[in-house]
Each structure stands twice: as structure tokens, then as C-alpha cells.
């Protein structure tokens, strides 16, 4: 069955047990006004041309995720490394490729830019793309400072482009289920949120990578800590307003494979206490020196009725803790989960949804907002540049707290 036939079928019948997720996206994105509906149809039929800048680990993941999104085409790729560039271009059969990101952004045929470059390059590329009238989807962190993040966010709003930030963990179905249960009052009032994000890439003095350079004012919080922050704030529906942070550099000097030494000025581990907007306490341990932990993001929310705990390494379920009973595992089942969660469930129970599915969910919502023009109004389910500002404000507050050895307020939008 062709995609347009499938769309016609589900719009006519009003339900499709094969893919309620597609049905939900299409049904909710079509406005009731006839003129707007015509514009929506035209936008959906026009295939958006995408340019990817940066082809390290994350760039090809974006390409894979985009191939699952209807109505889009990766038309150009860019990287300074010509060998990687040619390999990716050939493997994915991308029509155009170049080594200069300015050339890619200047291409009038492109509608959307994905900025998958290292942190230090985000500001310049994002600004150029926005000024060229391109929609922009950027990897985290958004910027090098809260002030710069606010400026680029405001510029994107001013120029009327869709701006997305890749905080994909919030797009896992269990995370959305936890959020919905809180919003719908099922779990009761949240009392405490805590968690961790642990990796092992920097546990030894000989663990050195060029990625440890040019990370801005922080490294571990900037790279993985803000992922936990975004996930927690998404579930709770409120921001962190103050922090108390203690940062540690375990190896002040690191030695690379050639025997060269590198002085470190950013943290390997951070212990962070926090307060959310309603006064609720929280805590986070974030470290790149935790042996045996590969990509161990965990979030727990203790509520009056029951607790909820989610682990990124078991991404298709969460654990509910029930007073006087114990714990039970809750798998994502569209027949039993909250209505808000169903669009994020892509496979039957036991067919594990994972990291790539969360990325696809984020990209699908981002491009859905472009096709429906909903990115121009209201809050989006995916992370935006506003969330990127919140992340940088959190990082800066943690740095100041460590320096002052005291609680510090987090700058708000």
C-alpha cells in the first residue's frame, strides 16, 4: 500500500489498528479551517530538502532517523573530513556534498539545516542558517553561554523559523507516560526527583580525546547533564530554579596515545542538588568516570500515590513503586497507557523501542510542526531553542555554585 493510499484509508475510517501513531499525527495536525487545511495539504505534499552539517557519530544517526519521516529528503551533507564525507555521501546516496558549511547553507534548494557539529561551532552555524531563512535543528548544547543561547533563540523567533534542539530522551514513550500520569493526577503530587547520568569514557588518566577540548565552561554537565535536566523538566512540567553543585576533575593532567599531556580545566563529575519551581527538591549525579556504565541515564520521581523510575538502558518500560506492595514493571502498551503516550509507541510490547526510536520521535514531531505550521504558535513536544537556553542557564548556575560554594539561582527565560 502506498503512503497516500494509507493516509486516505485512515482519514476515511477514522481509525487504524496498524498504526494509531501515524493516524494521531495526521489527525491532530489538520486545522478545522478549510483554507488552513488546504495549506496543510500543500505543505505535506512538498518534500522538504535537508542539509546535514557534521558527520561524526550523530550526523548519520540523523540521516537514519529522517528516512523514517515522510515528506523529507536528505539532499546535502557536509564535513571537513573528506574521507568521512565521501563515505557517508556514498552510503546514503546523498545528491550533494561539500566541505564548507557556508556553501551548504547558501544553497537555495535546502529548507532545513541539521547542525551536528562540535559544541564550539553551534552559534556561528545556527546564526547563519537562521539569517538565510532556513529552519534549524541543532544538537545540544545550544550555545557556549546562556546569553548567546538567549540571543540565538530570540533570533530564530524573530525570523520565524522552526527551531529544534536534540534532547531526544524526552521522546521515549515511558518518559511521556510518566509525564502524562503526573499531568492527569494519577501518580499524585510529586515529592522528590533524583537520578544519574553515568558514563565511563574519562575514568583513567590515559583516557583522552579531542572531544574533551573546546567544550565551553563545562564538559560533563554540558554534554550529558543537560540531557537529564531536560528529561526531568519535561516529566515534571516545571524548571529548576536553584542549584548547589560540587564539581571534580579526577585527572588534572591526561596523557594521550602519543604520550602528550593535556591539562584539564573542566569537570569529570558533578554532584548537584536542586530546587524546582514549586519548591520540590531534586538531586543529580553526573559523571564520565563511572566504570561499567555505558550510557546510564536514570530518572526517578517519588509521588504521593506511587513512584516512577525510568532507565535509558531499558528504554521501553518504567518501574512503579507502590507503598505496601513493592515494585512492578510497566511496559508501553497502547491499550493500557495514557492517551498522550500512544503516538510515541512504535512497536508491540517486547519489541524493544530504543535510542533510535526516540530520535525518530523527536524528528517526526519537529517536521510535523513544519508541515502543519504549528511551530509558529504554542509549546512544542520536542525541545526548542528556549530549552537550549534553559540548559545553558543551568550549566552556568552550577559553575557559579561550585565557585561560590553556595546555592545559586538559575536564570529563567
GIKALIN-V450945 format. One record per residue. N is the residue number from 1. RES is the residue in one letter. PSI is psi in whole degrees, -180 to 180 (999 if undefined). OMEGA is omega in degrees with one decimal (none if undefined). D_FIRST is the distance of its C-alpha to the first C-alpha in whole Angstrom. Layout:
((N/RES/PSI/OMEGA/D_FIRST) (N/RES/PSI/OMEGA/D_FIRST))
This chain:
((1/X/131/178.5/0) (2/X/156/-177.0/4) (3/X/-44/-176.9/7) (4/X/-32/175.9/8) (5/X/-40/179.4/6) (6/X/-43/178.7/6) (7/X/-43/179.3/10) (8/X/-40/-178.7/11) (9/X/-48/-175.4/10) (10/X/-31/176.3/12) (11/X/-31/-179.3/15) (12/X/-42/-175.8/15) (13/X/-24/-179.7/16) (14/X/-3/178.8/18) (15/X/146/175.3/16) (16/X/113/-178.2/14) (17/X/-11/177.0/15) (18/X/-33/-174.5/12) (19/X/75/179.2/13) (20/X/-22/-179.7/16) (21/X/-49/178.2/17) (22/X/-43/179.8/15) (23/X/-44/-177.2/15) (24/X/-45/-179.3/19) (25/X/-47/-177.3/19) (26/X/-45/-175.3/17) (27/X/-43/-176.3/19) (28/X/-15/-176.7/23) (29/X/-8/-177.4/22) (30/X/112/179.9/22) (31/X/161/-178.9/26) (32/X/-28/179.3/27) (33/X/132/-174.4/29) (34/X/-42/-179.5/28) (35/X/-42/177.8/29) (36/X/-34/-180.0/28) (37/X/-39/177.4/24) (38/X/-43/178.6/24) (39/X/-40/178.0/25) (40/X/-44/-178.4/23) (41/X/-43/179.6/20) (42/X/-42/179.2/22) (43/X/-40/-178.2/22) (44/X/-36/-178.0/18) (45/X/-26/178.5/17) (46/X/119/-179.0/20) (47/X/124/179.5/20) (48/X/135/179.0/23) (49/X/129/-172.7/25) (50/X/141/172.5/26) (51/X/131/-179.9/29) (52/X/123/176.8/30) (53/X/119/-178.0/34) (54/X/115/-173.4/35) (55/X/37/174.2/34) (56/X/-133/178.6/36) (57/X/-47/-166.3/34) (58/X/-31/-177.5/32) (59/X/-53/177.4/31) (60/X/-28/176.2/28) (61/X/-38/175.8/27) (62/X/-43/-179.9/26) (63/X/-46/178.0/24) (64/X/-46/-179.6/22) (65/X/-38/-178.5/22) (66/X/-27/179.3/21) (67/X/-12/176.5/18) (68/X/1/-178.9/16) (69/X/120/179.9/17) (70/X/145/173.3/14) (71/X/11/179.3/17) (72/X/157/179.2/19) (73/X/128/173.2/21) (74/X/108/-173.0/24) (75/X/-16/-176.9/26) (76/X/146/175.4/29) (77/X/155/-176.6/31) (78/X/135/173.7/35) (79/X/150/179.4/37) (80/X/-27/-179.8/41) (81/X/109/-174.2/41) (82/X/-32/-179.9/40) (83/X/-47/177.3/39) (84/X/-43/-178.8/36) (85/X/-50/-177.3/35) (86/X/-37/179.1/34) (87/X/-48/-179.4/33) (88/X/-43/-179.3/30) (89/X/-42/-179.6/29) (90/X/-45/-176.9/29) (91/X/-42/-177.1/27) (92/X/0/177.6/24) (93/X/52/179.7/25) (94/X/130/-173.6/26) (95/X/-42/-173.3/27) (96/X/144/176.1/30) (97/X/153/-179.7/33) (98/X/166/179.3/37) (99/X/-11/-178.6/39) (100/X/115/-177.8/41) (101/X/-26/179.0/39) (102/X/-37/177.2/40) (103/X/-40/-179.7/39) (104/X/-46/-178.6/35) (105/X/-31/-178.5/36) (106/X/-11/-178.4/38) (107/X/115/-177.8/35) (108/X/-15/-179.1/34) (109/X/-17/-176.3/30) (110/X/138/179.9/29) (111/X/-32/-172.4/29) (112/X/140/175.9/29) (113/X/133/171.2/31) (114/X/117/-178.5/31) (115/X/99/-178.0/34) (116/X/31/-176.8/34) (117/X/171/174.4/38) (118/X/159/-174.3/41) (119/X/-47/-171.1/43) (120/X/-18/-177.2/45) (121/X/-6/-172.1/43) (122/X/-48/-173.9/41) (123/X/-51/-174.9/43) (124/X/-44/-178.6/44) (125/X/-44/178.9/40) (126/X/-46/-179.1/39) (127/X/-45/-178.9/42) (128/X/-42/-179.6/41) (129/X/-44/-179.5/37) (130/X/-45/-179.9/38) (131/X/-23/176.0/41) (132/X/1/178.2/38) (133/X/18/-179.9/36) (134/X/144/166.5/33) (135/X/152/-172.4/31) (136/X/132/174.8/32) (137/X/119/-169.8/31) (138/X/147/170.3/34) (139/X/158/177.2/35) (140/X/161/-11.5/38) (141/X/157/-175.8/41) (142/X/-41/-169.8/40) (143/X/-174/179.1/44) (144/X/-11/179.6/47) (145/X/163/178.2/49) (146/X/-39/-179.5/48) (147/X/-44/178.7/50) (148/X/-37/178.1/48) (149/X/-43/177.8/45) (150/X/-42/-178.3/46) (151/X/-44/-178.0/46) (152/X/-34/175.1/43) (153/X/-49/-179.4/41) (154/X/-35/178.1/43) (155/X/-42/179.1/43) (156/X/-41/177.8/39) (157/X/-45/-179.2/39) (158/X/-41/-177.0/42) (159/X/-5/174.3/39) (160/X/33/178.5/36) (161/X/153/175.7/34) (162/X/125/-177.7/32) (163/X/122/179.4/33) (164/X/147/178.6/32) (165/X/136/-171.4/34) (166/X/73/166.1/32) (167/X/80/-170.2/33) (168/X/-19/-175.2/30) (169/X/-30/177.1/32) (170/X/-17/-175.5/32) (171/X/4/171.9/28) (172/X/141/-177.5/28) (173/X/-43/178.9/27) (174/X/-35/176.9/31) (175/X/-44/177.6/32) (176/X/-34/178.0/31) (177/X/-43/176.6/31) (178/X/-44/178.3/35) (179/X/-47/-178.0/35) (180/X/-39/179.7/34) (181/X/-33/175.0/36) (182/X/-47/-178.9/39) (183/X/-35/-177.6/38) (184/X/2/174.3/37) (185/X/11/-176.2/41) (186/X/-40/-176.5/40) (187/X/-15/-176.3/42) (188/X/-176/-177.5/45) (189/X/131/176.4/46) (190/X/136/-176.5/46) (191/X/-32/-172.5/49) (192/X/139/173.7/49) (193/X/136/179.1/46) (194/X/166/179.4/46) (195/X/-166/-176.4/45) (196/X/158/166.8/45) (197/X/107/-172.5/43) (198/X/136/172.6/44) (199/X/171/-173.4/44) (200/X/13/-169.6/46) (201/X/-11/-175.8/46) (202/X/31/-175.2/49) (203/X/-25/-176.4/52) (204/X/154/-178.1/54) (205/X/-21/178.4/56) (206/X/3/173.5/55) (207/X/103/-179.6/51) (208/X/139/175.7/51) (209/X/148/177.2/48) (210/X/-19/177.3/48) (211/X/-16/177.3/45) (212/X/-9/178.6/48) (213/X/156/174.3/50) (214/X/43/179.1/49) (215/X/4/-178.2/48) (216/X/-154/-174.4/50) (217/X/-15/179.3/52) (218/X/164/179.6/50) (219/X/-63/-175.9/48) (220/X/-45/178.0/47) (221/X/-42/-178.7/46) (222/X/-37/-172.9/45) (223/X/-49/-175.6/42) (224/X/-27/-178.5/41) (225/X/-39/-178.4/44) (226/X/-21/172.5/42) (227/X/-46/178.4/38) (228/X/-44/-180.0/40) (229/X/-49/-177.8/42) (230/X/-42/179.8/38) (231/X/-46/-179.0/37) (232/X/-46/-178.2/40) (233/X/-33/176.2/40) (234/X/-47/179.9/37) (235/X/-45/-173.1/37) (236/X/-20/-179.9/41) (237/X/27/179.7/40) (238/X/156/-177.3/43) (239/X/165/168.2/45) (240/X/132/-175.8/47) (241/X/-18/177.7/51) (242/X/154/-177.2/53) (243/X/155/168.3/53) (244/X/115/-171.2/56) (245/X/144/174.1/55) (246/X/119/-174.2/57) (247/X/144/-178.2/56) (248/X/135/169.5/57) (249/X/109/-174.7/57) (250/X/-33/-179.1/57) (251/X/94/-178.7/58) (252/X/-27/177.0/60) (253/X/128/178.2/60) (254/X/151/-177.9/57) (255/X/128/-178.8/57) (256/X/-178/-174.2/54) (257/X/-22/178.3/54) (258/X/3/178.5/57) (259/X/2/179.2/59) (260/X/145/-177.9/59) (261/X/147/-178.1/59) (262/X/124/178.7/58) (263/X/131/-176.6/59) (264/X/138/178.2/57) (265/X/12/176.9/57) (266/X/157/-166.9/54) (267/X/148/168.9/53) (268/X/-32/-175.9/51) (269/X/143/174.9/52) (270/X/133/172.3/52) (271/X/121/-169.9/53) (272/X/122/166.6/52) (273/X/149/-177.8/53) (274/X/161/172.0/51) (275/X/134/176.2/52) (276/X/174/-171.8/49) (277/X/-33/-179.2/49) (278/X/9/179.5/50) (279/X/-4/-178.9/53) (280/X/137/179.3/51) (281/X/157/175.8/52) (282/X/166/177.9/49) (283/X/153/-178.0/50) (284/X/134/168.2/48) (285/X/121/-179.7/49) (286/X/127/-173.6/47) (287/X/147/171.1/48) (288/X/20/-179.0/47) (289/X/33/-176.3/50) (290/X/92/-176.6/49) (291/X/138/-179.8/48) (292/X/-13/179.5/46) (293/X/115/-174.0/43) (294/X/-58/177.7/41) (295/X/64/-163.2/39) (296/X/80/173.2/40) (297/X/125/177.3/39) (298/X/139/178.3/40) (299/X/130/176.3/41) (300/X/136/175.7/42) (301/X/116/177.8/43) (302/X/123/-177.0/46) (303/X/169/-177.1/46) (304/X/-39/-175.8/48) (305/X/-42/176.6/46) (306/X/163/178.9/44) (307/X/161/176.5/43) (308/X/129/-179.9/40) (309/X/133/-179.5/40) (310/X/139/176.9/37) (311/X/129/-179.4/37) (312/X/-27/-179.4/35) (313/X/-7/168.7/35) (314/X/70/-160.1/33) (315/X/-9/-174.1/31) (316/X/17/-176.3/29) (317/X/163/168.0/32) (318/X/166/-178.7/35) (319/X/131/175.6/38) (320/X/130/177.4/40) (321/X/123/-174.6/44) (322/X/126/-177.1/45) (323/X/131/177.7/49) (324/X/-3/-178.4/51) (325/X/-54/-176.7/48) (326/X/-145/-178.2/47) (327/X/154/174.5/43) (328/X/148/179.3/40) (329/X/129/-178.4/37) (330/X/108/176.5/34) (331/X/158/-177.9/30) (332/X/105/-179.0/27) (333/X/118/-177.5/26) (334/X/-18/179.2/24) (335/X/-20/-174.9/25) (336/X/-17/-177.4/29) (337/X/173/178.6/29) (338/X/150/-178.1/30) (339/X/-38/-177.3/27) (340/X/-23/-176.0/28) (341/X/-25/-169.5/27) (342/X/-39/179.1/23) (343/X/-16/-177.3/21) (344/X/-4/179.6/23) (345/X/115/-173.2/22) (346/X/-11/-178.3/19) (347/X/160/174.9/19) (348/X/161/178.2/21) (349/X/140/-179.4/25) (350/X/-20/173.3/26) (351/X/92/-160.2/23) (352/X/121/169.7/26) (353/X/139/-175.1/24) (354/X/-152/-174.0/27) (355/X/-47/-178.1/28) (356/X/-34/178.8/25) (357/X/-37/177.8/23) (358/X/-41/176.9/26) (359/X/-44/178.2/26) (360/X/-42/178.0/22) (361/X/-43/179.8/23) (362/X/-46/-178.7/26) (363/X/-39/-179.4/24) (364/X/-41/177.9/21) (365/X/-38/179.8/24) (366/X/-50/-178.1/26) (367/X/-29/173.5/23) (368/X/-37/179.6/22) (369/X/-29/176.6/25) (370/X/-47/-179.5/26) (371/X/-35/-178.3/23) (372/X/-6/-175.4/24) (373/X/13/-178.6/28) (374/X/-14/178.7/29) (375/X/-17/-177.5/30) (376/X/-18/-176.5/33) (377/X/142/171.6/34) (378/X/173/-179.1/35) (379/X/141/-177.1/34) (380/X/153/176.0/31) (381/X/-28/177.0/30) (382/X/163/178.5/30) (383/X/140/179.6/33) (384/X/-178/178.9/35) (385/X/-23/173.3/38) (386/X/-42/176.3/40) (387/X/-32/175.3/39) (388/X/-40/174.8/40) (389/X/-45/-179.2/43) (390/X/-38/178.4/44) (391/X/-45/-179.9/43) (392/X/-35/176.5/46) (393/X/-38/176.7/48) (394/X/-46/179.7/48) (395/X/-48/-178.4/49) (396/X/-38/178.4/52) (397/X/-39/177.2/53) (398/X/-41/178.4/53) (399/X/-46/179.6/55) (400/X/-40/179.4/57) (401/X/-45/178.7/58) (402/X/-42/-178.8/58) (403/X/-39/-177.2/61) (404/X/-14/-175.9/63) (405/X/47/-178.5/62) (406/X/171/173.1/62) (407/X/143/-178.8/59) (408/X/139/177.0/57) (409/X/144/176.7/55) (410/X/127/178.5/52) (411/X/137/-178.7/51) (412/X/159/179.9/49) (413/X/999/none/47))
